[in-house]
Amino acid sequence: MGKSFQDWLAEGEGLYSAAMNEFKNIEDQMEQLAQQLAAKKVEVNQIASVIGKPSIDGRSNPAPAQAAQGSVEVVDSSAQPYTRNSIARALSGQPLRR
């Protein structure tokens, strides 16, 4: 003989419960992915601002030297002695005299 109404109802409850659990698992995964995506967006935008590339939002970032508040000048240590004045100029963003 066929299934009773109670059997159909119990089967439906089981299907609903399984589908609801799967839904909640996927929803949790989406929240985790959203957090990972936000963190990666921050990372990419930080890198983009340093190298002068556009951010993920599409806004263009300034050139690398303009991105940071100060700028860094690479100097051959044999060409420029480290003096109090040269260190002060470097820290203040002023060009080093040669």
N, C-alpha and C positions, 0 to 999 in steps of 0.2 A: 504494500500500500504506500501512498505518497506521504510527503512530509505534512505534519500538522502545522497549524498556525504558530504554535509555540516554537516549533523547530525552525520555521522561517524567521521568526522574530529573533531567536537566539543567534541564528546565523547572521542576520543583519547587524545585531549588536556587536558580534565578533568582527565583522568587516568594518563597521564604523570605528571600533576601538583600534584596530590595526591601522586604518587610514589616518585616524587622529594622531596616533603615535608617530607615524611616518611624517605627517605634516609638521609636528612639533620638532622632530629631529632636523628636518630640512630648514625650518625657521631658525633653529639654533645655529645651523651651519651658515645660513645667510648672515646672521648677526656677527659671527666670527669672521666671515669673509669681508663684511663691511668694515670691521675694525682693522683687519689686515690691509684692506684697500686704502683706508684713510691714512694709516701709518706709512704705507708705500708712497702715497701721494705727497706726504710731507717730505719724505726722503728724496723723491725725484725733484720736487720743487727746490729743495735746498741745493742739490747738485746743480740744477739748472741755473740757479741764481749765481753760483760760483763760476760757472763756465759761460755764462751769457746766453743761455738757451731759453726759449719760451717755457713758461710754467705749464703744468697740465691744464690749467684753466684757460690757456691760450693767451694769457697776458705775456708780453715780452718782458724779459728781465734785463736790467742794465748790464753793461759790460762788466767783466769780472772785477776790474779795478774800482769801478763805481759801486759794485754790489756791497762790498764791505765798507764799514765806516772808515777804516784806515786802509792803507795799501802796503804791500810788501815789495821791497826791491831786493832782488838777489844780487849779492856782491861777492866777488872773488875775495876770499880772506887775505890773499897775498897782496891784492891791489889796494885795499883800504884797511888801515889799522883801526882797531876798535878803541875809540876814545870816548870820553864822556859826551862830547859834543856830537860825534857821529851817531852814537846810540840814541841820544835825545832827539836828533833829527829823524832818525829812522822810526822811533816810537811815535813821533808827532805827525808822521806821514810826509815830511819834507824830503825832497831829494837829497841824496848824499853828494857832497862836493868831491871832485876828484882832483 
